[in-house]
Amino acid sequence: MIKLREVQVPDGVTDTLRAGLTEERERWHRQVDEATQHLTDHAQEFVFTFRGSIGVLGMRYCGTARMVWISDRTEETKLRHLLEITEHFHTLFFGSRWHLRSRVRAMGELQRLMTVIEEEGRPPVPRSRTAPAVEV
C-alpha cells in the first residue's frame, strides 16, 4: 500500500519508464485487491482465535478494509484509510503482550477510525415523504 501511495509516474519520463511504472502500480493495485479479498474470505481462520470483543473487532476490520478498497473513494483516500486502520489493527493483534497500554489505545483508535470510515461510506438516507391520505 505504501508503494502504491508513494510511487507516482512523474511527468517528463521516457515512454519506457512510464510503461514500467504504470505496470508496477497496476501490479501493486492488484496485490492490495487480492490481499483484502483473502483477508475477508479467510478472516475466521485467525480472528476467532481471539475471544470476545477483540475477535468481533478483527472481523469488522476485515470487512471494513475490503469495503474501503472496493468503494468509489479516490485511490488516495482508500490508501490513507487502509494504512490508518491497518496500523492500529497490527498493534492490537500482533503487538507485544507486554505493551498493554498501546494495545488498548490501538483498540480504541481502531474502533473510532472504522466508525468514521463506515459513516463516510454510507449512502445518504433518502428523505421520507408523507404518503397521501387514502379515502375509503
Buried (B, 14 or more C-beta within 10 A) or exposed (E): BEEBBEEEEEEEEEEEEBEEBEEBBEEBBEEBEEBBEEBBEEBEEEBEEBEEEEBEBBBBBBBBBBBBBEBEBEEEBBBBBBEBBBBBBEBBBEBEEEEEEBBEBBBEBBBEBBEEBBEEBEEEEEEEEEEEEEEE
